[in-house]
């Protein structure tokens, strides 16, 4: 980034017709719903906002200010991504009535993982992250477990794949938290003995949590896990199916030493719970609790099949829960107890997981709609709850608590949607509710990430042809 004569980054300015400002908006007198504000002048230097001024007439903004017509929100956080799963969109759609399950889908996923090499993975990840940017995502949590070459052979750089994911995110203009996953077993038999990794799973494993920590420590990160201005390192326990309880303390010790977030898949399938009870005599949530793996820095992904005790453990520890409603529907996983978890104390974040769709507005909508289907009652999450899940809660659980709000000092992330598209027209009385009722990623027109314009008028400014890049990258993987 260039600097001015003082050596500082130059000021950037945007003028939002309407913006969501929960911490800075004054009580409106123009009929909008608080905390929406009109005519907001937003200023930044470098990656951070420096001033946010509602009620600034468009005629008085400084020259060079970028106009943002419509509704402007904080940048969206995709808290759970497996970038290479994007190659499965449509390919793994089952046409057999009742003949497909999560486990048969997993075999297709393994087939894609088996074909990836660094060159193909970089091209795919760059295109996927660019698709996210077009959908308003300014930060992604990449749950990364594809570490090694075929047969588990180590690359000369044992973090080859992790580094290329970080480069791919930078080239697409989004921040990333690389959640490096420890994956040691293919399951556990009754009594607790591990099932050895085999086939493509060998590419995921490091042998032990200590070996995992030694590999991850080869990343050049600072004491807070930062890998650069746009990237930070986190940890992941893949699941209770893949990491034994006695291996978890090593992962948590590394996390504490680096102030790093920790994520884990939790109770996505009934079989996972049954195997955990048979192997360890405890539910997956209880296993993590006993391993001291729950807490404010921990995020549990899915959390679909929970007991009342599980909900108490997650909420009481203030662990975040990342729901991925579209993927959970696509894989026929089920519907998790999101309202009960939120009431118990767990912040709710959102992810697009397997990328059957990359659309955080759709994920937020289905967070509410799925609960309506199972409860036959409306109104579990308000629009304010949904925007918090898609923004502040997601950023915080990825280790970026200074993001997710349009306020001085926060990361300068913005996403703007018009209010005159076919889906959003006529929703002026409650624009935020209208966006979550009917808005889609296709409505996103402008995106700013860390103070840099990444999407303008629906066009990605860093990746010229995102559909073409996706088609070429996926074709190279599936050919």
WOFEN-V205634 format. One record per backbone hydrogen bond with DSSP energy under -1.0 kcal/mol. CO is the residue of the C=O (numbers start at 1). NH is the residue of the N-H. Records with the same first field share a line. If there is no record, write none. Layout:
# WOFEN-V205634
CO=NH / NH
This chain:
# WOFEN-V205634
4=7
8=4
12=44
13=66
14=42
15=68
16=40
17=39
18=72
19=37
21=25
33=36
35=21
37=19
38=55
39=56
40=16
41=53
42=14
43=50 / 51
44=12
45=48
47=412
48=45
49=409
51=43
53=41
57=60
58=61
62=65
66=15
68=17
70=18
71=417
72=20
73=415
76=138 / 139
78=141
80=353
81=143
82=85
83=86
84=87
85=88
86=89
88=92
90=93
96=99
101=105
102=106
103=107
104=108
105=109
106=110
107=111
108=112
109=113
110=114
112=115
117=121
118=122
119=123
120=124
121=125
122=126
123=127
124=128
125=129
126=130
127=131
128=132
129=133
130=134
131=135
132=137
133=136
136=76
138=175
139=78
140=177
141=81
142=144 / 179
144=181
145=147
149=152
150=153
153=149
157=160
159=163
160=164
161=165
162=166
163=167
164=168
165=169
166=170
167=171
168=172
169=174
175=140
176=232
177=142
178=180 / 234
179=144
180=236
182=238
187=195
189=192
193=189
195=186
198=201
199=202
200=203
201=204
203=147 / 148
208=212
209=213
210=214
211=215
212=216
213=217
215=218
216=219
219=221
222=225
225=233
226=222
230=176
231=227
232=178
234=180
235=263
236=182
238=265
239=242 / 243
242=184 / 185
244=247
248=252
249=253
250=254
251=255
252=256
253=257
254=258
255=260
261=235
262=299
263=237
264=301
266=303
267=305
269=273
270=274
271=275
272=276
273=277
274=278
275=279
276=280
277=281
278=191
283=287
284=288
285=289
286=290
287=291
288=293
289=292
295=298
297=262
298=320
299=264
300=322
301=266 / 303
307=311
308=312
309=313
310=314
311=315
312=316
313=317
314=319
315=318
320=300
321=349
322=302
323=351
324=328
325=329
326=330
327=331
328=333
329=332
336=338
337=341
338=342
339=343
340=344
341=346
347=321
349=323
350=79
352=355
353=82
359=363
360=364
361=365
362=366
363=367
364=368
365=369
366=370
368=372
369=373
370=374
371=375
372=376
382=386
383=387
384=388
385=389
386=390
387=391
388=393
390=77
391=395
392=396
393=397
395=400
396=399
400=403
402=411
405=407
407=410
410=49
411=413
412=451
414=448
415=73
416=445 / 446
417=71
421=425
424=427
427=430
430=434
431=435
432=436
433=437
434=438
435=439
440=443
441=444
445=458
446=416
447=454 / 455
448=414
449=452
452=449
454=461
455=447
456=459
459=456
465=469
466=470
467=471
468=472
469=473
470=474
471=475
472=476
473=477
474=478
475=479
